[in-house]
Amino acid sequence: MIVGSLVALITPMKTDGSVDWAALKRLVEWHIAEGTHGIVAVGTTGESPTLSVEDHLAVVRTVIEVADGRVAVIAGTGANSTREAIVLTREAAKLGADAALLVTPYYNKPTQEGLYLHYKALAEAVDIPQILYNVPGRTGVDMQNHTVARLLGVKNIVGIKDATGNLDRGRELIDLLGDGMVVYSGDDATAIDLILAGGKGNISVTANVAPKIMAQACEAALIGDATRAHAENERISSLHSALFIEANPIPVKWALAEMGRIEMGIRLPLTVLSEEAQPRVRAALVASGVLS
């Protein structure tokens, strides 16, 4: 079981939009040194919609090679086409990913039955642990808890990333799934409370800039130390909102550039963080202690 702070890693780019491979390797090493428990390569925060298939798989390969078994690597391999998702997931399995993160098919708005059959087909096609990913605010489709429960017992489906930000719904998922599937938070603002309720980790944007604090907060929550978990989380609470002032990963990439860890490269149609938003993100970085 993969537990704890699982960073939804950005894909660093040069100012011309090409992948910055040296910076990517440095980020992986930094996360391992700071105590991050696992790395999600090419999820939403990794700009999966703007990467070519070649770049997508090369980023996954690089993260796996640099991590070298020291932390788990989860590959984002979801797509709005079941066939494409199968191809990406199969390739990630060949590369040695520990698990795959599979976002609900976006834009084409499948029914609940379509979602069930999509994930069942993926699980049957590729022998790798698979984590469902529900983020209705971005995809335009919402996988209901009862649909997730239908997938209990399907071989290879081991967990779900719930990015609804709805704690009541997350707690219901934990109760429904029991020991059959683990629940991860995909919402930094509510993650610690979900872990305290029985969730197993946080697939985090904030961990990109504050990996040590996020890891410590998750560790405390996992052992039921609510006082310490909330205290650690409070240190970075301003980041949880500031990093979403514009569409993710726009703010977090700007933040990492401000911290000197990457160049400010991003691919259209995403743009550099607006000048009006920059003071709020900078203030959150300072308040959290990751920038002086």
SERO-4910 file (N, C-alpha, C, O; in steps of 0.05 Angstrom, whole numbers):
BEGIN
 pado doro    nc1    nc2    nc3   cac1   cac2   cac3    cc1    cc2    cc3    oc1    oc2    oc3
  Met    A     17    -24      0      0      0      0     17     25      0     36     27     16
  Ile    A     11     44    -18     25     69    -19     10     89     -2    -14     94     -6
  Val    A     24    101     18     10    119     36     27    144     40     51    145     34
  Gly    A     14    165     51     28    189     58     25    212     39      4    215     25
  Ser    A     46    229     37     46    252     20     56    244     -8     80    237    -11
  Leu    A     39    244    -27     45    236    -55     44    261    -72     22    270    -79
  Val    A     67    272    -79     67    297    -94     57    293   -122     67    275   -137
  Ala    A     38    310   -131     30    311   -159     50    328   -173     46    353   -176
  Leu    A     72    316   -182     95    331   -190     90    348   -216     78    338   -235
  Ile    A    100    373   -215     99    389   -239    119    377   -260    138    363   -252
  Thr    A    115    384   -285    135    377   -305    151    403   -311    140    420   -325
  Pro    A    176    405   -302    191    430   -307    197    433   -336    203    414   -350
  Met    A    195    458   -345    201    464   -373    218    488   -376    219    506   -358
  Lys    A    233    490   -397    248    513   -404    229    535   -415    206    529   -420
  Thr    A    239    559   -418    222    580   -427    210    576   -454    191    589   -462
  Asp    A    223    558   -470    212    552   -497    191    529   -496    181    521   -516
  Gly    A    185    519   -472    165    498   -469    175    470   -470    160    451   -467
  Ser    A    201    467   -476    212    439   -476    216    429   -448    221    445   -430
  Val    A    214    403   -444    218    392   -418    246    396   -408    266    391   -423
  Asp    A    249    405   -383    275    410   -372    283    385   -356    276    382   -332
  Trp    A    298    367   -369    303    341   -357    322    343   -333    318    328   -313
  Ala    A    340    361   -333    358    365   -310    343    374   -286    347    365   -264
  Ala    A    324    393   -290    308    403   -268    290    381   -257    285    380   -233
  Leu    A    279    365   -275    262    343   -266    277    324   -248    267    316   -227
  Lys    A    301    317   -255    317    299   -239    323    312   -211    322    299   -191
  Arg    A    329    338   -212    334    352   -186    310    353   -168    312    349   -144
  Leu    A    286    356   -180    262    357   -164    257    330   -151    249    328   -128
  Val    A    261    308   -166    257    281   -154    276    277   -131    267    267   -110
  Glu    A    301    284   -134    320    281   -112    312    298    -88    315    289    -65
  Trp    A    303    322    -93    295    340    -72    271    329    -56    271    329    -32
  His    A    252    318    -70    228    306    -57    236    282    -40    226    279    -18
  Ile    A    254    266    -50    263    243    -34    277    253     -9    273    242     13
  Ala    A    294    273    -12    309    283     11    291    296     32    297    296     56
  Glu    A    269    308     23    251    323     40    230    304     54    215    313     71
  Gly    A    229    279     45    211    260     59    185    254     44    168    241     56
  Thr    A    182    264     20    158    257      4    156    227      2    176    214     -4
  His    A    132    216      5    129    187      6    125    174    -21    129    150    -25
  Gly    A    116    189    -41    112    179    -67    109    201    -87    103    224    -80
  Ile    A    113    195   -113    112    216   -134     92    207   -155     94    185   -166
  Val    A     74    225   -162     56    221   -184     68    236   -208     70    261   -207
  Ala    A     75    222   -228     87    234   -253     65    238   -274     51    219   -280
  Val    A     64    261   -285     46    268   -307     16    264   -299      1    251   -314
  Gly    A      9    275   -276    -20    278   -270    -29    305   -281    -16    316   -299
  Thr    A    -51    315   -271    -60    342   -279    -39    363   -275    -34    379   -293
  Thr    A    -26    362   -251     -6    382   -245     19    379   -262     34    399   -266
  Gly    A     23    356   -273     46    351   -291     40    358   -320     56    352   -338
  Glu    A     18    372   -325     10    382   -351      5    359   -371     12    361   -394
  Ser    A     -8    338   -361    -14    316   -379    -29    324   -405    -25    313   -426
  Pro    A    -48    344   -403    -62    351   -428    -45    364   -449    -52    365   -473
  Thr    A    -21    375   -441     -5    389   -461     20    374   -470     34    382   -488
  Leu    A     25    351   -457     48    335   -464     41    316   -487     20    304   -488
  Ser    A     60    313   -506     57    292   -526     59    265   -512     69    263   -490
  Val    A     51    244   -526     53    217   -515     83    211   -510     90    198   -490
  Glu    A    100    220   -529    129    215   -526    140    228   -501    154    216   -485
  Asp    A    133    254   -497    142    268   -473    130    256   -447    144    252   -427
  His    A    104    249   -449     90    237   -426    105    213   -416    111    211   -392
  Leu    A    111    195   -433    124    170   -425    153    174   -417    164    161   -400
  Ala    A    166    194   -430    194    200   -423    196    212   -395    215    206   -381
  Val    A    176    228   -387    176    239   -360    172    216   -340    186    215   -320
  Val    A    153    199   -345    148    176   -328    174    159   -325    182    152   -303
  Arg    A    187    154   -348    211    138   -347    233    151   -331    247    138   -315
  Thr    A    236    177   -334    257    192   -320    252    192   -290    271    187   -274
  Val    A    228    196   -282    221    196   -253    227    169   -241    237    167   -219
  Ile    A    219    148   -255    223    120   -245    253    115   -242    262    104   -222
  Glu    A    269    123   -263    297    118   -262    311    133   -240    328    122   -226
  Val    A    304    158   -236    317    174   -215    308    164   -187    325    162   -169
  Ala    A    283    158   -184    273    149   -158    286    122   -150    292    118   -127
  Asp    A    290    105   -170    305     80   -167    295     64   -143    311     53   -128
  Gly    A    269     62   -139    258     46   -118    257     58    -91    248     46    -72
  Arg    A    268     83    -88    269     95    -61    242    105    -52    236    106    -28
  Val    A    225    113    -71    197    120    -65    180    109    -87    190    103   -109
  Ala    A    155    105    -82    136     95   -102    132    116   -124    131    140   -118
  Val    A    129    107   -148    122    125   -171     96    116   -183     93     93   -191
  Ile    A     77    135   -183     51    130   -195     50    146   -221     55    170   -221
  Ala    A     43    132   -242     42    145   -269     13    154   -275     -5    138   -273
  Gly    A     10    179   -282    -16    188   -292    -20    177   -320     -5    184   -338
  Thr    A    -41    161   -324    -45    149   -350    -74    150   -359    -82    135   -377
  Gly    A    -89    168   -348   -117    170   -355   -121    184   -382   -103    198   -391
  Ala    A   -144    179   -394   -150    192   -419   -181    192   -423   -195    177   -409
  Asn    A   -191    208   -441   -219    207   -447   -227    185   -466   -251    181   -472
  Ser    A   -207    171   -476   -212    147   -493   -202    122   -478   -179    122   -469
  Thr    A   -218    103   -474   -211     79   -460   -187     65   -473   -168     56   -460
  Arg    A   -187     64   -500   -165     51   -514   -138     66   -510   -118     54   -506
  Glu    A   -140     93   -510   -115    108   -505   -105    104   -476    -81    101   -472
  Ala    A   -124    104   -457   -116     99   -429   -103     72   -426    -84     69   -410
  Ile    A   -113     52   -440   -101     25   -438    -72     26   -449    -54     14   -437
  Val    A    -68     40   -471    -41     41   -483    -22     55   -464      0     45   -459
  Leu    A    -30     78   -453    -13     92   -434     -7     76   -409     15     76   -399
  Thr    A    -27     63   -399    -24     47   -374     -6     23   -379     11     17   -362
  Arg    A     -9     11   -402      8    -12   -409     37     -3   -411     55    -17   -402
  Glu    A     41     20   -424     69     30   -427     81     37   -400    105     31   -395
  Ala    A     65     49   -382     75     56   -355     82     30   -340    102     30   -325
  Ala    A     66     10   -343     72    -16   -330     99    -27   -340    115    -37   -324
  Lys    A    103    -25   -366    129    -35   -377    153    -19   -366    174    -30   -363
  Leu    A    148      7   -361    170     24   -351    176     18   -322    197     26   -312
  Gly    A    158      5   -308    163     -2   -280    149     15   -260    157     16   -237
  Ala    A    128     29   -268    112     45   -249    100     27   -228     93      4   -233
  Asp    A     98     38   -204     87     22   -182     56     21   -183     44      3   -173
  Ala    A     44     41   -196     15     42   -198      9     63   -220     26     78   -229
  Ala    A    -17     63   -229    -26     82   -248    -49     98   -236    -66     87   -222
  Leu    A    -49    124   -242    -71    142   -234    -88    148   -258    -78    158   -278
  Leu    A   -114    142   -256   -131    143   -280   -154    162   -276   -174    156   -263
  Val    A   -152    186   -287   -172    206   -285   -198    197   -300   -196    183   -320
  Thr    A   -221    205   -290   -245    199   -304   -244    211   -332   -234    233   -336
  Pro    A   -255    197   -352   -255    207   -380   -269    234   -380   -292    237   -372
  Tyr    A   -255    254   -391   -265    282   -391   -277    289   -418   -272    276   -438
  Tyr    A   -292    310   -418   -304    323   -441   -327    307   -454   -348    319   -460
  Asn    A   -323    281   -457   -345    266   -471   -367    257   -452   -387    246   -461
  Lys    A   -365    263   -426   -386    259   -407   -399    232   -407   -423    229   -414
  Pro    A   -384    210   -401   -396    184   -400   -417    181   -377   -416    196   -358
  Thr    A   -434    162   -380   -453    156   -359   -439    141   -336   -416    134   -339
  Gln    A   -453    137   -314   -441    121   -292   -435     93   -302   -415     81   -293
  Glu    A   -452     82   -319   -446     55   -330   -421     56   -348   -405     37   -347
  Gly    A   -419     78   -363   -395     81   -380   -369     82   -363   -349     71   -370
  Leu    A   -371     97   -341   -348     99   -323   -341     71   -311   -317     64   -310
  Tyr    A   -361     57   -303   -356     30   -291   -343     12   -312   -323     -1   -306
  Leu    A   -353     12   -337   -342     -5   -357   -314      4   -366   -297    -13   -372
  His    A   -310     30   -366   -283     41   -373   -262     30   -353   -241     20   -362
  Tyr    A   -267     33   -328   -247     25   -308   -245     -6   -306   -223    -16   -301
  Lys    A   -266    -20   -311   -265    -49   -311   -248    -58   -334   -232    -77   -331
  Ala    A   -251    -46   -357   -236    -53   -381   -206    -48   -376   -189    -64   -384
  Leu    A   -199    -25   -364   -172    -19   -358   -159    -39   -339   -137    -49   -344
  Ala    A   -174    -46   -318   -164    -64   -298   -159    -92   -310   -140   -106   -303
  Glu    A   -176   -100   -328   -174   -126   -341   -152   -127   -362   -141   -148   -368
  Ala    A   -145   -103   -373   -126   -102   -395    -97   -100   -386    -79   -110   -400
  Val    A    -93    -88   -363    -65    -82   -354    -61    -91   -325    -76    -82   -307
  Asp    A    -41   -108   -321    -36   -119   -294    -17   -100   -279      7   -105   -276
  Ile    A    -29    -79   -268    -14    -60   -251    -35    -48   -232    -58    -44   -239
  Pro    A    -26    -42   -207    -45    -29   -188    -56     -3   -200    -40     13   -210
  Gln    A    -82      1   -198    -94     24   -211   -110     40   -190   -125     29   -174
  Ile    A   -107     67   -192   -120     85   -174   -140    102   -190   -131    116   -208
  Leu    A   -165    101   -184   -185    117   -197   -180    146   -189   -169    152   -168
  Tyr    A   -190    165   -205   -186    193   -199   -211    209   -207   -217    211   -231
  Asn    A   -225    219   -187   -249    234   -192   -245    263   -186   -241    270   -162
  Val    A   -246    280   -206   -242    309   -202   -262    324   -220   -255    335   -240
  Pro    A   -288    324   -211   -309    335   -228   -306    364   -235   -315    373   -256
  Gly    A   -292    379   -218   -288    408   -225   -272    413   -249   -273    434   -261
  Arg    A   -256    393   -257   -239    396   -281   -249    379   -305   -246    388   -328
  Thr    A   -262    357   -300   -268    338   -322   -296    342   -333   -301    334   -356
  Gly    A   -314    353   -317   -342    355   -327   -357    329   -323   -379    326   -333
  Val    A   -345    310   -308   -359    285   -302   -353    277   -273   -331    281   -263
  Asp    A   -374    267   -260   -371    261   -231   -378    232   -226   -401    224   -230
  Met    A   -358    216   -219   -362    188   -213   -374    186   -185   -361    192   -165
  Gln    A   -398    176   -183   -413    174   -158   -401    152   -140   -389    133   -150
  Asn    A   -404    155   -114   -394    136    -95   -404    108   -101   -389     88    -98
  His    A   -429    105   -109   -440     79   -114   -427     65   -138   -425     41   -139
  Thr    A   -417     82   -157   -403     70   -180   -376     60   -171   -367     39   -180
  Val    A   -362     75   -154   -337     67   -143   -340     40   -129   -324     22   -132
  Ala    A   -361     38   -113   -366     14    -97   -371    -10   -115   -365    -32   -108
  Arg    A   -382     -6   -139   -387    -28   -158   -361    -40   -167   -360    -63   -175
  Leu    A   -339    -24   -166   -313    -34   -175   -297    -48   -153   -275    -58   -158
  Leu    A   -308    -50   -129   -296    -65   -108   -291    -94   -117   -309   -107   -128
  Gly    A   -268   -104   -112   -262   -132   -119   -253   -136   -147   -244   -158   -154
  Val    A   -254   -115   -164   -243   -117   -191   -212   -118   -189   -200    -99   -178
  Lys    A   -201   -138   -199   -172   -142   -197   -157   -117   -207   -164   -106   -228
  Asn    A   -137   -109   -193   -118    -87   -199   -128    -60   -190   -112    -41   -189
  Ile    A   -154    -56   -184   -164    -30   -175   -159    -29   -145   -172    -44   -130
  Val    A   -141    -12   -136   -133    -12   -108   -140     13    -93   -139     13    -68
  Gly    A   -148     35   -107   -154     59    -92   -168     80   -109   -172     76   -133
  Ile    A   -174    102    -96   -186    125   -111   -176    151    -99   -173    154    -75
  Lys    A   -170    169   -117   -163    197   -109   -189    213   -111   -200    217   -133
  Asp    A   -199    221    -88   -223    237    -87   -216    267    -86   -207    276    -65
  Ala    A   -220    280   -108   -213    309   -109   -238    326   -109   -238    348   -121
  Thr    A   -259    317    -97   -284    332    -95   -282    354    -74   -296    375    -76
  Gly    A   -265    350    -54   -263    369    -32   -287    368    -13   -289    385      5
  Asn    A   -303    348    -17   -327    344      0   -321    323     21   -320    299     16
  Leu    A   -316    332     46   -308    313     67   -329    292     73   -323    269     78
  Asp    A   -355    300     73   -376    281     79   -376    259     58   -380    236     64
  Arg    A   -373    267     34   -372    248     12   -348    229     14   -349    205      9
  Gly    A   -325    241     22   -301    225     25   -304    205     48   -295    182     45
  Arg    A   -315    214     70   -320    196     93   -338    173     85   -335    150     93
  Glu    A   -359    180     69   -377    159     59   -363    138     42   -367    114     44
  Leu    A   -344    148     25   -328    130      8   -312    111     26   -311     87     20
  Ile    A   -299    122     46   -283    105     64   -299     83     77   -291     60     78
  Asp    A   -324     91     85   -342     71     98   -351     50     77   -352     26     83
  Leu    A   -357     59     53   -367     41     32   -346     21     24   -352     -2     19
  Leu    A   -322     30     21   -301     14      9   -287     -4     29   -275    -25     22
  Gly    A   -287      3     55   -275    -14     75   -246    -20     69   -231     -2     61
  Asp    A   -238    -45     71   -211    -53     65   -207    -60     35   -185    -68     27
  Gly    A   -228    -57     19   -226    -65     -9   -213    -46    -27   -204    -53    -49
  Met    A   -211    -21    -18   -199      0    -35   -192     23    -17   -207     31      0
  Val    A   -168     35    -21   -159     57     -4   -169     84    -17   -173     86    -41
  Val    A   -172    103      0   -181    130     -9   -158    150     -4   -148    152     18
  Tyr    A   -151    164    -25   -132    186    -23   -146    213    -27   -165    214    -42
  Ser    A   -137    233    -14   -148    260    -19   -134    271    -44   -111    266    -49
  Gly    A   -149    287    -58   -138    302    -80   -144    331    -77   -144    347    -96
  Asp    A   -148    339    -51   -155    367    -45   -139    375    -20   -145    366      2
  Asp    A   -119    391    -24   -100    398     -3   -114    410     21   -107    405     44
  Ala    A   -135    426     17   -148    441     39   -162    422     58   -164    428     82
  Thr    A   -171    399     49   -186    381     66   -171    354     70   -182    336     83
  Ala    A   -147    352     60   -133    326     60   -128    315     88   -133    291     92
  Ile    A   -119    332    106   -112    322    132   -136    311    147   -135    290    160
  Asp    A   -159    324    144   -183    314    157   -192    288    145   -203    271    158
  Leu    A   -188    285    118   -196    260    106   -178    237    115   -188    215    119
  Ile    A   -152    243    118   -134    222    128   -141    214    156   -141    191    163
  Leu    A   -147    234    173   -155    228    200   -181    211    202   -186    197    221
  Ala    A   -197    213    180   -222    198    179   -217    170    167   -236    154    166
  Gly    A   -193    164    160   -187    137    149   -175    137    121   -169    115    111
  Gly    A   -171    160    109   -157    161     83   -128    153     87   -117    154    109
  Lys    A   -115    147     65    -87    136     67    -66    155     56    -43    149     56
  Gly    A    -74    179     47    -54    197     37    -66    220     22    -90    223     20
  Asn    A    -48    238     13    -56    262     -2    -40    264    -27    -15    265    -26
  Ile    A    -53    263    -50    -40    268    -75    -41    299    -79    -61    310    -86
  Ser    A    -18    311    -74    -17    339    -67     -3    357    -87     17    351    -99
  Val    A    -16    381    -91     -3    403   -106     16    418    -87     38    425    -95
  Thr    A      6    424    -63     22    440    -44     49    426    -38     69    440    -33
  Ala    A     50    400    -39     76    386    -33     97    393    -53    121    389    -47
  Asn    A     90    404    -76    110    413    -95    129    434    -84    153    435    -90
  Val    A    118    451    -67    134    474    -56    140    470    -27    159    483    -17
  Ala    A    125    454    -12    130    449     16    130    420     23    113    410     38
  Pro    A    148    404     10    147    375     13    151    365     41    137    346     50
  Lys    A    169    377     56    175    367     83    151    371    102    143    353    117
  Ile    A    139    395    101    116    401    119     92    383    112     79    373    130
  Met    A     87    380     86     65    363     78     69    334     86     50    321     95
  Ala    A     94    324     83    100    297     92     96    294    122     84    274    131
  Gln    A    104    313    137    101    312    166     72    313    175     64    299    193
  Ala    A     56    329    161     28    331    167     14    305    161     -3    295    177
  Cys    A     21    293    139      8    267    131     17    245    150      0    228    158
  Glu    A     42    244    158     51    224    176     37    226    203     29    205    214
  Ala    A     33    250    213     19    253    238    -11    245    235    -21    231    253
  Ala    A    -23    252    213    -51    244    209    -54    214    207    -74    203    217
  Leu    A    -36    201    194    -37    172    190    -36    157    217    -47    135    219
  Ile    A    -23    168    237    -22    154    263    -43    166    282    -43    159    306
  Gly    A    -60    183    272    -82    193    288    -75    216    306    -91    223    324
  Asp    A    -52    228    302    -44    251    319    -55    277    306    -42    291    292
  Ala    A    -81    282    313    -95    304    301    -83    331    308    -82    349    291
  Thr    A    -74    334    333    -63    360    341    -38    367    325    -36    389    315
  Arg    A    -20    348    322      5    353    307     -2    356    277     10    374    264
  Ala    A    -19    340    267    -26    341    239    -38    368    231    -31    380    211
  His    A    -56    378    248    -69    404    242    -49    427    246    -50    446    231
  Ala    A    -30    424    265    -10    445    269      8    447    245     15    469    236
  Glu    A     17    424    235     34    424    211     19    435    187     30    451    172
  Asn    A     -5    426    184    -21    435    161    -27    465    162    -28    478    141
  Glu    A    -30    476    186    -35    505    189    -12    521    178    -16    543    168
  Arg    A     12    510    180     36    525    170     34    530    140     46    549    130
  Ile    A     20    512    126     19    515     96     -9    520     86    -14    517     62
  Ser    A    -27    527    104    -55    529     96    -60    551     76    -77    549     58
  Ser    A    -44    573     77    -47    594     57    -40    585     29    -50    595     10
  Leu    A    -21    566     28    -14    555      2    -36    539    -11    -39    540    -36
  His    A    -52    526      5    -74    509     -6    -93    525    -23   -104    514    -43
  Ser    A    -97    550    -16   -115    567    -32   -100    583    -53   -109    586    -76
  Ala    A    -77    594    -45    -62    611    -64    -53    596    -89    -51    607   -111
  Leu    A    -47    570    -86    -37    554   -109    -60    547   -128    -55    533   -148
  Phe    A    -84    556   -122   -106    552   -141   -120    578   -148   -143    579   -157
  Ile    A   -105    600   -145   -116    627   -152   -120    629   -182   -138    643   -191
  Glu    A   -104    614   -197   -109    609   -226   -107    580   -231    -99    565   -213
  Ala    A   -114    571   -254   -115    542   -260    -89    528   -253    -68    537   -263
  Asn    A    -90    506   -238    -67    489   -233    -58    477   -260    -74    468   -275
  Pro    A    -31    477   -265     -8    484   -248      4    512   -252     27    516   -246
  Ile    A    -12    531   -262     -1    557   -266     12    569   -241     36    577   -242
  Pro    A     -2    570   -218     10    583   -195     34    567   -183     54    579   -175
  Val    A     32    540   -183     53    525   -170     79    525   -187    100    524   -176
  Lys    A     76    527   -213    100    529   -229    113    557   -225    138    559   -224
  Trp    A     97    577   -223    108    604   -218    122    604   -190    144    615   -187
  Ala    A    109    591   -171    121    590   -144    148    576   -144    167    586   -131
  Leu    A    150    554   -158    176    539   -159    197    555   -173    220    554   -166
  Ala    A    189    570   -193    208    588   -207    217    610   -188    240    617   -188
  Glu    A    198    621   -172    205    642   -153    224    631   -132    241    646   -121
  Met    A    222    605   -126    240    592   -106    266    585   -119    285    576   -105
  Gly    A    269    588   -145    294    583   -158    299    553   -166    321    545   -171
  Arg    A    277    538   -165    280    509   -171    275    502   -200    284    481   -209
  Ile    A    261    518   -214    256    513   -243    256    539   -258    255    561   -246
  Glu    A    258    537   -285    253    560   -302    223    564   -304    208    546   -298
  Met    A    215    588   -313    186    593   -315    176    584   -343    169    601   -360
  Gly    A    176    558   -347    167    547   -373    140    533   -369    136    519   -350
  Ile    A    122    538   -388     95    526   -387     85    525   -416     93    542   -432
  Arg    A     67    506   -421     58    503   -449     30    515   -453     12    510   -437
  Leu    A     27    529   -475      0    539   -483    -19    515   -487    -11    494   -496
  Pro    A    -44    519   -479    -57    544   -473    -53    555   -445    -65    575   -437
  Leu    A    -38    541   -428    -32    551   -401    -12    574   -404      5    574   -422
  Thr    A    -14    593   -386      3    617   -388     17    622   -361      9    610   -341
  Val    A     36    639   -360     50    647   -335     30    661   -317     13    676   -326
  Leu    A     33    657   -291     15    670   -271     14    700   -275     34    713   -279
  Ser    A    -10    710   -275    -14    739   -280      0    756   -258      3    747   -235
  Glu    A      7    780   -266     21    798   -247      3    804   -223     13    808   -201
  Glu    A    -23    806   -227    -41    812   -205    -42    790   -184    -46    795   -161
  Ala    A    -38    765   -193    -39    742   -174    -13    737   -160    -12    723   -140
  Gln    A      9    746   -171     35    739   -161     39    748   -132     51    732   -117
  Pro    A     31    771   -123     35    779    -95     22    760    -75     33    754    -54
  Arg    A     -1    749    -82    -15    731    -63      0    704    -61      3    694    -39
  Val    A     10    694    -83     25    669    -82     52    673    -68     60    657    -52
  Arg    A     65    696    -73     90    702    -59     85    704    -29    101    694    -13
  Ala    A     64    717    -21     58    721      7     53    694     21     62    690     43
  Ala    A     40    675      7     35    649     18     61    633     21     65    618     40
  Leu    A     79    636      2    105    623      3    121    633     28    134    617     42
  Val    A    120    659     32    134    671     55    121    662     81    135    654    100
  Ala    A     94    662     82     80    655    106     85    626    114     85    619    138
  Ser    A     89    609     94     94    581    100    123    575    107    130    553    115
  Gly    A    140    594    103    168    591    109    186    579     88    209    572     93
  Val    A    174    575     64    190    563     42    204    584     25    220    577      8
  Leu    A    198    609     30    211    631     16    215    654     36    196    661     51
  Ser    A    238    666     36    243    687     55    238    714     42    242    735     55
***
